[in-house]
Amino acid sequence: MKELSIEERAVKVAQYIIETEDTVRGAAKKFGISKSSIHKDVSQRLLNINYALAMEVRKVLDKNKAERHIRGGLATKLKYSNIHDEKKRNVF
């Protein structure tokens, strides 16, 4: 498979994030590169490549950042409800 140039990768990552509303972490996992690279691609490199696309992806990333505390709270709730369920099962 042909390797993408950095510019092509930045555009592909931005399109993916916009279409799926995925997080930087999710995009990093999908593309197999670091979160730092994803962030640099969409917040710095993309500004010089396609400004309009950069502004669209910025909206999604800002939305994800605003919702981050909710996802974290839900993950914590799920973690501790699973621990509580395990303790209940071990009592008998």
Backbone hydrogen bonds in HBPLUS format (Angstrom, degrees):
<---DONOR---> <-ACCEPTOR-->    atom                        ^
c    i                          cat <-CA-CA->   ^        H-A-AA   ^      H-
h    n   atom  resd res      DA  || num        DHA   H-A  angle D-A-AA Bond
n    s   type  num  typ     dist DA aas  dist angle  dist       angle   num
A0009-ARG N   A0005-SER O   2.87 MM   4  6.07 160.9  1.90 154.5 160.5     1
A0010-ALA N   A0006-ILE O   2.92 MM   4  6.12 155.0  1.99 145.5 151.9     2
A0011-VAL N   A0007-GLU O   3.16 MM   4  6.44 156.6  2.22 147.3 152.5     3
A0012-LYS N   A0008-GLU O   2.93 MM   4  6.18 165.8  1.95 154.1 158.1     4
A0013-VAL N   A0009-ARG O   2.85 MM   4  5.98 166.5  1.87 156.7 160.2     5
A0014-ALA N   A0010-ALA O   3.02 MM   4  6.11 160.0  2.06 141.9 147.8     6
A0015-GLN N   A0011-VAL O   2.91 MM   4  6.14 163.8  1.94 153.6 157.8     7
A0016-TYR N   A0012-LYS O   2.93 MM   4  6.13 158.1  1.98 148.1 154.4     8
A0017-ILE N   A0013-VAL O   2.91 MM   4  6.17 164.2  1.93 155.2 158.9     9
A0018-ILE N   A0014-ALA O   2.97 MM   4  6.16 161.5  2.00 152.9 157.9    10
A0019-GLU N   A0015-GLN O   2.93 MM   4  6.05 166.9  1.95 152.0 155.7    11
A0020-THR N   A0016-TYR O   2.94 MM   4  5.99 165.6  1.96 154.8 158.6    12
A0021-GLU N   A0017-ILE O   2.71 MM   4  5.01 131.2  1.94 134.3 145.1    13
A0027-ALA N   A0023-THR O   2.91 MM   4  6.16 159.6  1.95 150.9 156.3    14
A0028-ALA N   A0024-VAL O   2.88 MM   4  6.05 153.7  1.95 147.8 155.4    15
A0029-LYS N   A0025-ARG O   3.09 MM   4  6.35 155.9  2.15 145.0 150.7    16
A0030-LYS N   A0026-GLY O   2.98 MM   4  6.21 159.3  2.02 146.5 152.4    17
A0031-PHE N   A0027-ALA O   2.90 MM   4  6.06 161.7  1.93 154.8 158.3    18
A0032-GLY N   A0028-ALA O   2.82 MM   4  5.66 121.5  2.17 137.7 151.4    19
A0033-ILE N   A0028-ALA O   3.15 MM   5  5.13 142.7  2.30 137.1 144.0    20
A0038-ILE N   A0034-SER O   3.09 MM   4  6.44 161.1  2.13 149.9 154.8    21
A0039-HIS N   A0035-LYS O   2.88 MM   4  6.07 168.4  1.89 153.9 157.1    22
A0040-LYS N   A0036-SER O   2.93 MM   4  6.10 162.2  1.96 147.4 152.4    23
A0041-ASP N   A0037-SER O   2.86 MM   4  5.98 159.3  1.90 149.0 155.2    24
A0042-VAL N   A0038-ILE O   3.03 MM   4  6.29 166.9  2.05 158.7 160.4    25
A0043-SER N   A0039-HIS O   2.90 MM   4  5.81 143.9  2.03 147.6 157.0    26
A0044-GLN N   A0040-LYS O   2.99 MM   4  5.31 152.3  2.07 134.7 140.1    27
A0045-ARG N   A0040-LYS O   3.10 MM   5  6.45 161.9  2.14 156.6 161.5    28
A0046-LEU N   A0041-ASP O   2.95 MM   5  5.96 142.6  2.09 153.3 163.4    29
A0047-LEU N   A0044-GLN O   3.27 MM   3  5.58 135.9  2.48 103.9 114.6    30
A0048-ASN N   A0045-ARG O   3.12 MM   3  5.72 137.5  2.31 113.4 122.6    31
A0049-ILE N   A0046-LEU O   3.10 MM   3  4.84 130.7  2.36  91.5 105.4    32
A0050-ASN N   A0046-LEU O   2.82 MM   4  5.62 162.2  1.85 151.9 156.2    33
A0054-ALA N   A0050-ASN O   3.00 MM   4  6.25 152.8  2.07 150.8 159.5    34
A0055-MET N   A0051-TYR O   3.00 MM   4  6.33 147.7  2.11 148.9 156.9    35
A0056-GLU N   A0052-ALA O   3.09 MM   4  6.42 149.5  2.19 144.3 152.5    36
A0057-VAL N   A0053-LEU O   3.00 MM   4  6.25 166.5  2.02 155.3 157.8    37
A0058-ARG N   A0054-ALA O   2.99 MM   4  6.07 144.8  2.11 137.7 147.9    38
A0059-LYS N   A0055-MET O   3.22 MM   4  6.46 146.6  2.34 139.1 145.6    39
A0060-VAL N   A0056-GLU O   3.38 MM   4  6.81 155.9  2.44 145.9 151.1    40
A0061-LEU N   A0057-VAL O   2.95 MM   4  6.21 164.8  1.97 154.4 158.5    41
A0062-ASP N   A0058-ARG O   2.84 MM   4  5.99 155.0  1.90 148.1 155.1    42
A0063-LYS N   A0059-LYS O   2.98 MM   4  6.18 153.8  2.05 144.2 151.3    43
A0064-ASN N   A0060-VAL O   2.89 MM   4  6.17 160.4  1.92 151.6 157.1    44
A0065-LYS N   A0061-LEU O   2.91 MM   4  6.09 152.4  1.99 143.3 151.0    45
A0066-ALA N   A0062-ASP O   2.96 MM   4  6.19 152.1  2.04 144.2 151.5    46
A0067-GLU N   A0063-LYS O   3.05 MM   4  6.31 140.7  2.21 144.8 155.3    47
A0068-ARG N   A0065-LYS O   3.31 MM   3  5.07 154.7  2.38  96.4 103.8    48
A0070-ILE N   A0067-GLU O   3.01 MM   3  5.42 132.0  2.25 109.9 122.7    49
A0071-ARG N   A0067-GLU O   3.24 MM   4  6.63 160.3  2.28 158.1 163.2    50
A0072-GLY N   A0068-ARG O   2.98 MM   4  6.20 160.6  2.02 154.0 159.9    51
A0073-GLY N   A0069-HIS O   3.01 MM   4  6.06 152.1  2.09 135.0 142.4    52
A0074-LEU N   A0070-ILE O   2.97 MM   4  6.23 156.2  2.02 151.0 157.2    53
A0075-ALA N   A0071-ARG O   2.98 MM   4  6.18 155.2  2.04 146.0 152.7    54
A0076-THR N   A0072-GLY O   2.99 MM   4  6.20 156.9  2.05 147.2 153.2    55
A0077-LYS N   A0073-GLY O   2.94 MM   4  6.11 159.9  1.98 146.7 152.5    56
A0078-LEU N   A0074-LEU O   2.94 MM   4  6.13 162.1  1.97 148.6 153.1    57
A0079-LYS N   A0075-ALA O   2.94 MM   4  6.12 158.0  1.99 145.6 151.9    58
A0080-TYR N   A0076-THR O   3.01 MM   4  6.24 169.7  2.02 157.4 158.4    59
A0081-SER N   A0077-LYS O   2.90 MM   4  6.03 145.7  2.02 146.0 156.2    60
A0082-ASN N   A0078-LEU O   3.03 MM   4  6.17 151.3  2.11 146.6 153.1    61
A0083-ILE N   A0079-LYS O   3.12 MM   4  6.44 152.3  2.20 143.8 151.5    62
A0084-HIS N   A0080-TYR O   2.96 MM   4  6.05 158.8  2.01 140.6 146.4    63
A0085-ASP N   A0081-SER O   2.96 MM   4  6.11 153.7  2.03 140.8 147.8    64
A0086-GLU N   A0082-ASN O   3.02 MM   4  6.23 153.6  2.09 144.5 151.1    65
A0087-LYS N   A0083-ILE O   3.07 MM   4  6.37 156.0  2.13 149.4 155.2    66
A0088-LYS N   A0084-HIS O   3.10 MM   4  6.38 153.2  2.18 146.2 153.2    67
A0089-ARG N   A0085-ASP O   3.09 MM   4  6.41 153.6  2.17 146.3 152.9    68
A0090-ASN N   A0086-GLU O   3.08 MM   4  6.32 141.8  2.23 145.4 155.6    69
A0091-VAL N   A0088-LYS O   3.37 MM   3  5.44 155.7  2.44 100.8 107.7    70
